[in-house]
Amino acid sequence: MIVLLLLNAVSAMAGIGFAILAVLRPAALAGEGTDSDGGPFYARMYAAKAVPFGVIVAVVPCLATGAIPGLCLLGASVSQLADATIGFRRGDLRQTVGSAVAATIHAVVATLVWRA
C-alpha cells in the first residue's frame, strides 16, 4: 500500500509540475502558437485548478481512508482520463500514455483507500 501511495503522490506531483510548466511556457506543452490564441490564459486557468487539486490528491490519501479520499482520487482519475482523451485526439502519445497511467494509479489507490 505504501508503494501505491508513493506512486500516487509522484503522479500528482508530476501533474502539478506540468501545470506549472504550462503557465511558464504554454507552447512547450501545446506545441502550437499559443501566445496569440489565449493559450497563456487557459494555461493559468488550468494550473489554478490543477495545482491545489494535485496537492489534495497527493496528501489526503496519506492522512485518511474512506469515502472522502476515495472520491478525491476518483475525481483525479476522471480528470486524467479526460487529459488522456484530449491527448489521444491530438495525436500526442506522451500526454495520452502519461495521463492514462496517472488515471490508473489514482483509480487503484482510490479503491484501496475507500475499502480501508
Contacts in CASP RR format, 6 or more apart in sequence:
PFRMAT RR
TARGET T0000
AUTHOR 0000-0000-0000
METHOD contacts of the structure
MODEL  1
MIVLLLLNAVSAMAGIGFAILAVLRPAALAGEGTDSDGGPFYARMYAAKA
VPFGVIVAVVPCLATGAIPGLCLLGASVSQLADATIGFRRGDLRQTVGSA
VAATIHAVVATLVWRA
1 112 0 8 1.000
1 116 0 8 1.000
4 105 0 8 1.000
4 108 0 8 1.000
4 109 0 8 1.000
4 112 0 8 1.000
5 61 0 8 1.000
5 62 0 8 1.000
5 109 0 8 1.000
7 105 0 8 1.000
7 109 0 8 1.000
8 57 0 8 1.000
8 58 0 8 1.000
8 61 0 8 1.000
8 73 0 8 1.000
8 105 0 8 1.000
8 106 0 8 1.000
8 109 0 8 1.000
9 58 0 8 1.000
9 59 0 8 1.000
9 62 0 8 1.000
11 101 0 8 1.000
11 102 0 8 1.000
11 105 0 8 1.000
11 106 0 8 1.000
12 54 0 8 1.000
12 55 0 8 1.000
12 57 0 8 1.000
12 58 0 8 1.000
12 76 0 8 1.000
12 102 0 8 1.000
12 106 0 8 1.000
13 54 0 8 1.000
13 58 0 8 1.000
14 102 0 8 1.000
15 50 0 8 1.000
15 54 0 8 1.000
15 102 0 8 1.000
16 50 0 8 1.000
16 51 0 8 1.000
16 54 0 8 1.000
16 55 0 8 1.000
16 58 0 8 1.000
18 29 0 8 1.000
18 50 0 8 1.000
19 46 0 8 1.000
19 47 0 8 1.000
19 50 0 8 1.000
19 51 0 8 1.000
20 47 0 8 1.000
20 51 0 8 1.000
21 28 0 8 1.000
21 29 0 8 1.000
22 28 0 8 1.000
22 29 0 8 1.000
22 30 0 8 1.000
22 43 0 8 1.000
22 46 0 8 1.000
22 47 0 8 1.000
23 40 0 8 1.000
23 43 0 8 1.000
23 44 0 8 1.000
23 47 0 8 1.000
26 34 0 8 1.000
26 35 0 8 1.000
26 39 0 8 1.000
26 40 0 8 1.000
26 42 0 8 1.000
26 43 0 8 1.000
27 33 0 8 1.000
27 34 0 8 1.000
27 35 0 8 1.000
30 39 0 8 1.000
34 40 0 8 1.000
34 43 0 8 1.000
53 76 0 8 1.000
53 79 0 8 1.000
54 76 0 8 1.000
56 72 0 8 1.000
57 72 0 8 1.000
57 73 0 8 1.000
57 76 0 8 1.000
57 106 0 8 1.000
60 68 0 8 1.000
60 69 0 8 1.000
60 72 0 8 1.000
61 69 0 8 1.000
61 70 0 8 1.000
61 72 0 8 1.000
61 73 0 8 1.000
61 109 0 8 1.000
61 113 0 8 1.000
63 69 0 8 1.000
64 113 0 8 1.000
65 113 0 8 1.000
65 114 0 8 1.000
65 116 0 8 1.000
66 113 0 8 1.000
66 114 0 8 1.000
66 115 0 8 1.000
66 116 0 8 1.000
67 114 0 8 1.000
69 110 0 8 1.000
69 113 0 8 1.000
69 114 0 8 1.000
70 110 0 8 1.000
70 113 0 8 1.000
70 114 0 8 1.000
71 110 0 8 1.000
72 110 0 8 1.000
73 106 0 8 1.000
73 107 0 8 1.000
73 109 0 8 1.000
73 110 0 8 1.000
73 113 0 8 1.000
74 106 0 8 1.000
74 107 0 8 1.000
74 110 0 8 1.000
75 106 0 8 1.000
76 102 0 8 1.000
76 103 0 8 1.000
76 106 0 8 1.000
77 103 0 8 1.000
77 104 0 8 1.000
77 106 0 8 1.000
77 107 0 8 1.000
77 110 0 8 1.000
78 103 0 8 1.000
80 99 0 8 1.000
80 100 0 8 1.000
80 102 0 8 1.000
80 103 0 8 1.000
80 106 0 8 1.000
81 99 0 8 1.000
81 100 0 8 1.000
81 103 0 8 1.000
83 95 0 8 1.000
83 99 0 8 1.000
84 95 0 8 1.000
84 96 0 8 1.000
84 97 0 8 1.000
84 98 0 8 1.000
84 99 0 8 1.000
84 100 0 8 1.000
84 103 0 8 1.000
86 95 0 8 1.000
87 95 0 8 1.000
87 96 0 8 1.000
87 99 0 8 1.000
88 96 0 8 1.000
END
